[in-house]
Amino acid sequence: MKLTTKTRCGTRLLLELARHYGQSPVSVGDAAKTLDVSVKYLEQIIRSLKKAHLVVSTRGPKGGHALAKAPAKISLGYIVRRLQGSDALTNCVYTPEDCIRSDECRVRIAWKQATEALYAKLDSVTINDLLVSEEPAPCYSAKTKDG
């Protein structure tokens, strides 16, 4: 599975909002500068995150965006499922009728097991875990091919 730019950037945004959790909301402009992405693109991602009940917005001069729930309640698995659009490595994992070979396909079971293992791991890691990890800080403004 290759994560979309939307998923990677959305996760980075949630991590940035988590850094300010319980404080004042973060403006889209400030977040865009920190993450080194355009305001317009970030606004699209914020709409998706609001729809997924991960972000709330406040209007006004001191407005901005904040996490809708505690960082410890947001798993990477939940984020990826909401932003990727699909949670399976292949379409046939959960909808075998999409493939004419699924009845006799020996690989489908492996794809299903791999999908389950992937999401078991992603579900076990929360935004809070990323905040408190001893790893180096995330590359908020470093431009990389993978975002």
Residue pairs with C-beta under 8 A, 6 or more apart in sequence:
1 84
1 89
1 118
3 80
3 84
4 83
4 84
5 147
6 44
6 45
6 48
6 83
7 79
7 80
7 83
7 84
8 146
8 147
9 35
9 37
9 41
9 42
9 45
9 147
10 45
10 48
10 49
10 79
10 83
11 76
11 79
11 80
11 83
12 35
12 138
12 140
12 147
13 31
13 35
13 42
13 45
13 46
13 49
14 49
14 54
14 55
14 67
14 74
14 79
14 127
15 127
15 130
15 131
15 138
16 26
16 31
16 34
16 35
16 140
17 26
17 31
17 55
17 65
17 66
17 67
18 67
18 71
18 74
18 127
18 128
18 130
18 131
19 131
20 26
20 66
21 66
21 67
21 70
21 71
24 62
24 64
25 57
25 58
25 62
25 63
25 64
25 65
25 66
26 64
26 65
26 66
27 63
27 64
27 65
28 39
28 42
28 43
28 46
28 64
28 65
29 39
30 64
31 42
31 65
32 38
32 39
32 42
33 141
34 140
34 141
35 42
35 140
35 141
36 140
36 141
36 142
36 143
45 83
46 55
46 57
46 65
48 82
48 83
49 55
49 82
49 83
50 56
50 57
51 82
52 78
52 79
52 82
52 83
53 68
53 69
54 67
54 68
54 69
54 74
54 78
54 79
54 82
55 65
55 66
55 67
55 68
56 65
56 66
56 67
56 68
57 63
57 64
57 65
57 66
58 64
58 65
58 66
67 74
67 127
70 128
71 126
71 127
71 128
71 131
72 126
72 127
72 128
72 129
73 126
74 126
74 127
74 128
75 122
75 123
75 124
75 125
75 126
75 127
76 122
76 123
76 125
76 126
76 127
77 119
77 122
77 123
77 124
77 125
78 123
80 87
80 119
80 122
81 87
81 119
87 94
87 115
87 119
88 94
88 111
88 112
88 115
89 111
89 114
89 115
89 118
90 108
90 111
91 98
91 99
92 98
92 99
92 102
92 105
92 108
92 111
93 108
93 111
93 112
93 115
96 102
96 103
96 108
99 105
99 108
102 108
130 138
